[in-house]
Amino acid sequence: MGHFSRVLGFLLLAAGLPLEEAKRYRDVLGHERSPGHMREHNQLHGWSSDENEWNENLYPVWKRGDSRWKTSWKGGRVQAILTSDSPALVDSNITFVVNLVFPRCQKEDANGDIVYEKNCRNDAGLSPDLYVYNWTAWAEDGDWGNSTSQSQHLMFPDGKPFPHPHRWKKWNFVYVFHTLGQYFQKLGRCSARVSINTANLTLGLEVMEVTVYRRHGRAYVPIAQVKDLYEITDQIPVFVTMSQKNDRNSSDETFLRGLPIVFDVLIHDPSHFLNQSAISYKWDFGDNTGLFVSNNHTLNHTYVLNGTFNFNLTVQATVPGICPSPAPTAPTPSPSFMPTSNSSMELSDIADENCQINRFGYFRASIIIVEGILEINIIQIADVLMPEPQPDNSLMDFIVTCEGGTPMEVCTSISDPTCQITQSRACSPVAVDERCLLSVRRAFNGSGTYCVNVTLGNDASMALTSTLISIPGKDSAFPLRTVSGALIFVGCLAAFITVITAFLYNLGR
């Protein structure tokens, strides 16, 4: 028999007919690493080796640039968008999500069918059809509607049969995920997700690839391919947000001297791997104030000198875990004075003890401290007497003082008494002396109560103050001339509102 096979093979070669081997998953999906790459990693739970054969008759394979991609979907191409919550801390879970974006005016309905959106016009105009793909009708016709059928097309590319959970007939796409020389396949709708545990995986960048097929009669058609990088790291991914009152742009890491900066640490842990960990924060602000250690992810710090400072943060997480079993060793004879019943120890008892793993994360930033506008106040409001009084127009002068840096611009906004609806806004350049005393003139249309916001700003800072002002009618017996010391600032207004709210609440009770 072996001799006959060799002769047959020789005859086929002589006739010029190639002896094609069956395609394997690595031939279809293996674009990220060499074929031997998977041997460097442990087996992923629930995943299979990409050495398995791929059923090309049921799941055709098209190369990039193949003209058949253009007709794989009615109305255009489907785009697959792959995202992940990378970077992932080693031993944690990382999740990948694939979302399908259909051509314009197409969407998936509640039954899993692809339909045209109502009153939506694409390049071809309004479609007279309701369905792009009516898979529900296909499922009711033939083997798709029979959950007990053994039809050969109800299977994945490796020959494994489809699962039959509740509502499985609405899953019309086959997703094949591939990474680290292994693959995972599942049915889904216009979105699919999969999670893997990163324990014992090699640190660094890896590639996840996904190929998506759609149902087509008793076969499948590829509609999209996508891949993306993800990272496995042994350092805690850490980011710090910094904010400060009166700071004009916190993203440039330039802040003001003499005002506290709020540092807030954000740990990237989407799988909640560190939820049971003890986390500590070591703060070094680079201004010779020493090292601060705390268990709180937020901290305030005030720089008292101008200059550039190197901020360093170290995050330490003590992760509880199970101690690994010790390597087996040859038994040693027990001393004659020790009881035999206590001379052995079960390895399982050792493995059940709690062990701790320390993981660290680091964040560094260069912080620039400059002089800024620290505070502004309205110290006086004066009515401007006009030579020709206008019945519905009043001019007011606001005398403003400031502390800190020199302002370059003044802006005022006039709103309703609640300070919510802006009626007008005006900005103008300003030049002040060292005393930082300036007068701002604004016009008011008609009598009533107004909320006035005054803002002073320069390149690095911006300070705000607010007041309520009452403009009397022109026929009032007591025209407004000068108001001093009777300004209602936001703090007083807030206190007044709080008292009234508490009074009404108690009255209602």
Residue pairs with C-beta under 8 A, 6 or more apart in sequence:
9 19
12 19
13 19
22 53
22 54
22 56
23 53
23 54
23 56
23 61
24 50
24 51
24 52
24 53
24 54
25 48
25 49
25 50
25 51
25 52
25 53
25 54
25 157
25 158
25 176
25 178
25 183
26 35
26 50
26 51
26 181
27 54
28 54
28 61
28 157
28 211
29 50
29 176
29 178
29 183
29 209
29 211
30 50
30 178
30 181
31 207
31 209
31 227
32 178
32 179
32 206
32 207
32 209
32 227
33 180
33 181
33 207
35 181
37 180
37 181
38 49
38 50
38 180
38 181
38 182
39 181
40 202
41 180
41 181
41 182
41 200
41 201
41 202
42 199
42 200
42 201
43 182
44 180
44 182
44 184
44 196
44 197
45 196
45 197
46 184
47 182
47 183
47 184
47 196
48 158
48 182
48 183
48 184
49 181
49 182
50 178
50 181
50 182
50 183
52 158
52 183
53 158
53 159
54 61
54 157
54 158
55 155
55 157
55 158
55 159
57 219
58 152
58 153
58 155
58 157
58 219
58 220
59 157
59 174
59 213
59 219
59 220
59 222
60 219
60 220
60 221
60 222
61 222
62 68
62 69
62 222
64 225
69 77
69 222
70 77
72 78
72 214
72 221
72 222
72 223
73 102
73 103
73 214
73 223
74 132
74 133
75 103
75 104
75 105
75 106
75 122
75 124
75 132
76 103
76 104
77 103
77 224
78 100
78 101
78 102
78 103
78 212
78 223
78 224
79 100
79 101
79 224
80 98
80 99
80 100
80 101
80 210
80 212
80 224
80 225
80 226
81 98
81 99
81 100
81 101
81 226
82 96
82 97
82 98
82 208
82 210
82 226
82 227
82 228
83 96
83 97
83 99
83 228
84 94
84 95
84 96
84 97
84 208
84 228
84 230
85 94
85 95
85 268
85 270
85 271
86 94
86 229
86 230
86 231
87 230
87 231
87 232
87 233
87 237
87 268
88 94
88 198
88 230
88 231
88 232
88 233
88 271
89 198
89 233
89 234
89 235
89 236
89 237
89 269
89 273
89 274
89 359
90 198
90 199
90 201
90 203
90 232
90 233
90 234
91 197
91 198
91 199
91 273
91 319
91 357
92 197
92 198
92 269
92 271
92 273
93 195
93 196
93 197
93 198
93 271
93 273
94 195
94 196
94 198
94 230
94 232
94 271
95 193
95 194
95 195
95 270
95 271
96 177
96 193
96 194
96 195
96 196
96 208
96 210
96 230
97 191
97 192
97 193
98 175
98 191
98 192
98 193
98 210
98 212
98 226
99 190
99 191
100 173
100 190
100 191
100 212
100 223
100 224
102 108
102 114
102 132
102 190
103 122
104 120
104 122
104 123
105 116
105 117
105 120
105 121
105 122
105 127
106 114
106 115
106 116
106 117
106 132
107 114
107 115
107 117
108 114
108 115
108 189
108 190
109 115
111 135
111 136
111 170
112 135
112 136
112 169
112 170
112 171
112 172
112 189
113 131
113 132
113 133
113 134
113 135
113 136
113 172
114 131
114 132
114 133
114 135
115 130
115 131
115 132
116 127
116 129
116 130
116 131
116 132
119 126
120 126
133 172
133 214
133 215
135 144
135 170
135 172
135 215
136 169
138 144
138 215
138 217
139 145
139 169
142 218
143 149
143 151
143 153
143 154
143 218
144 154
144 169
145 169
147 164
147 168
151 218
153 218
153 219
154 161
154 162
155 161
155 162
156 162
156 174
156 176
156 185
157 174
157 176
157 185
158 185
160 185
162 168
162 187
163 187
168 187
170 189
171 187
171 188
171 189
172 189
172 214
172 215
173 187
173 188
173 189
173 190
173 192
173 212
173 213
173 214
173 215
173 223
174 185
174 186
174 187
174 188
174 212
174 213
174 214
174 220
175 185
175 186
175 187
175 188
175 192
175 194
175 210
175 211
175 212
176 183
176 184
176 185
176 210
176 211
176 212
176 213
177 183
177 184
177 185
177 186
177 194
177 208
177 209
177 210
178 184
178 208
178 209
178 210
178 211
179 196
179 206
179 207
179 208
179 209
180 201
180 206
184 194
186 192
186 194
195 271
198 232
201 232
202 232
203 232
203 233
203 234
204 231
204 232
205 229
205 230
205 231
206 229
206 230
206 231
206 232
207 227
207 228
207 229
207 230
208 227
208 228
208 229
208 230
209 225
209 226
209 227
210 225
210 226
210 227
211 222
211 224
211 225
212 222
212 223
212 224
212 225
213 220
213 221
213 222
213 223
214 220
214 221
214 223
234 359
235 359
235 360
235 361
235 362
236 267
236 268
236 269
236 274
236 315
236 317
236 359
236 360
236 361
237 267
237 268
237 269
237 361
238 265
238 266
238 267
238 268
238 313
238 315
238 361
238 362
238 363
239 265
239 266
239 268
239 363
240 263
240 264
240 265
240 266
240 313
240 363
240 365
241 250
241 263
241 264
241 266
242 250
242 253
242 255
242 261
242 262
242 263
242 264
242 365
242 367
243 250
243 261
243 262
243 264
244 250
244 255
244 256
244 259
244 260
244 261
244 262
245 259
245 260
246 256
246 259
246 372
246 373
246 374
246 461
246 462
246 463
247 254
247 255
247 256
247 259
247 372
247 460
247 461
247 462
248 457
248 458
248 459
248 460
248 461
248 462
253 365
253 366
253 367
253 368
254 367
254 368
254 369
254 370
254 460
255 261
255 303
255 367
255 368
255 369
255 370
255 372
256 369
256 370
256 371
256 372
256 373
256 374
256 404
256 405
256 460
256 461
257 303
257 304
257 305
257 306
257 369
257 370
257 371
257 372
258 302
258 303
258 304
258 374
258 404
259 302
259 372
259 374
260 300
260 301
260 302
261 300
261 301
261 302
261 303
261 367
262 298
262 299
262 300
263 283
263 298
263 299
263 300
263 301
263 313
264 297
264 298
265 281
265 297
265 298
265 313
265 315
265 363
266 297
267 274
267 279
267 297
267 315
267 361
269 275
273 319
274 317
274 319
274 359
276 319
276 320
277 317
277 318
277 319
277 320
277 359
278 295
278 317
278 318
279 295
279 297
279 315
279 316
279 317
279 318
280 293
280 294
280 295
280 315
280 316
281 293
281 294
281 295
281 296
281 297
281 299
281 313
281 314
281 315
282 291
282 292
282 293
282 313
282 314
282 315
282 316
283 291
283 292
283 293
283 294
283 299
283 301
283 312
283 313
284 291
284 292
284 311
284 312
284 313
285 292
285 301
285 303
285 309
285 311
285 367
286 309
286 310
286 311
286 312
286 367
287 303
287 304
287 305
287 309
289 301
292 299
303 309
303 367
303 369
305 369
306 369
306 370
306 371
307 368
307 369
308 366
308 367
308 368
308 369
309 366
309 367
309 369
310 364
310 365
310 366
310 367
311 363
311 364
311 365
311 366
311 367
312 362
312 363
312 364
313 362
313 363
313 364
314 360
314 361
314 362
315 360
315 361
315 362
315 363
316 358
316 359
316 360
317 358
317 359
317 360
317 361
318 356
318 357
318 358
319 356
319 357
319 358
319 359
320 354
320 355
320 356
321 354
321 355
321 356
321 357
322 351
322 352
322 354
322 355
323 350
323 351
323 352
323 353
323 354
323 355
324 351
324 355
325 347
325 348
325 350
325 351
326 347
326 350
328 347
331 344
334 340
334 343
370 405
370 460
371 404
371 405
371 460
372 404
372 405
372 458
372 460
372 461
373 402
373 403
373 404
373 405
373 406
373 407
373 456
373 457
373 458
373 461
373 462
373 463
374 402
374 403
374 404
374 405
374 461
374 463
375 402
375 403
375 404
375 463
376 400
376 401
376 402
376 403
376 454
376 456
376 463
376 464
376 465
377 400
377 401
377 402
377 465
378 398
378 399
378 400
378 454
378 465
378 467
378 487
378 489
379 399
379 400
379 401
379 484
380 398
380 399
380 482
380 483
380 484
381 396
381 397
381 398
381 399
381 467
381 469
381 482
381 483
381 484
381 487
382 396
382 397
382 399
382 481
382 482
382 483
383 394
383 395
383 396
383 397
383 479
383 480
383 481
383 482
384 394
384 395
384 396
384 397
384 441
386 395
389 474
391 474
392 445
392 446
393 443
393 444
393 445
394 443
394 444
394 447
394 471
394 480
395 441
395 442
395 443
395 444
396 441
396 442
396 443
396 444
396 469
396 471
397 439
397 440
397 441
398 412
398 439
398 440
398 441
398 442
398 452
398 454
399 437
399 438
399 439
400 410
400 437
400 438
400 439
400 440
400 454
400 456
400 465
401 435
401 436
401 437
402 432
402 436
402 456
402 463
403 436
404 461
404 463
405 458
405 460
405 461
406 432
406 436
406 458
407 430
407 432
407 436
407 438
407 456
407 457
407 458
408 429
408 430
408 457
408 458
408 459
409 427
409 428
409 429
409 430
409 456
409 457
409 458
410 427
410 428
410 430
410 438
410 440
410 454
410 455
410 456
410 457
411 425
411 426
411 427
411 428
411 453
411 454
411 455
411 457
412 425
412 426
412 427
412 440
412 442
412 452
412 453
412 454
412 455
413 422
413 424
413 425
413 426
413 452
413 453
413 455
414 422
414 423
414 424
414 425
414 442
414 444
414 450
414 451
414 452
415 421
415 422
415 423
415 450
415 451
415 452
415 453
416 423
416 450
416 451
417 449
417 450
417 451
417 468
418 451
419 451
419 453
419 466
419 490
423 450
426 442
430 438
430 456
432 438
440 454
442 452
444 450
444 471
446 471
447 471
447 472
447 473
447 474
448 470
448 471
449 468
449 469
449 470
449 471
450 468
450 469
450 470
450 471
451 466
451 467
451 468
452 466
452 467
452 468
452 469
453 464
453 465
453 466
454 464
454 465
454 466
454 467
455 462
455 463
455 464
456 462
456 463
457 463
465 489
465 490
466 489
466 490
466 493
467 487
467 488
467 489
467 490
468 488
468 493
469 483
470 480
471 480
472 478
472 479
472 480
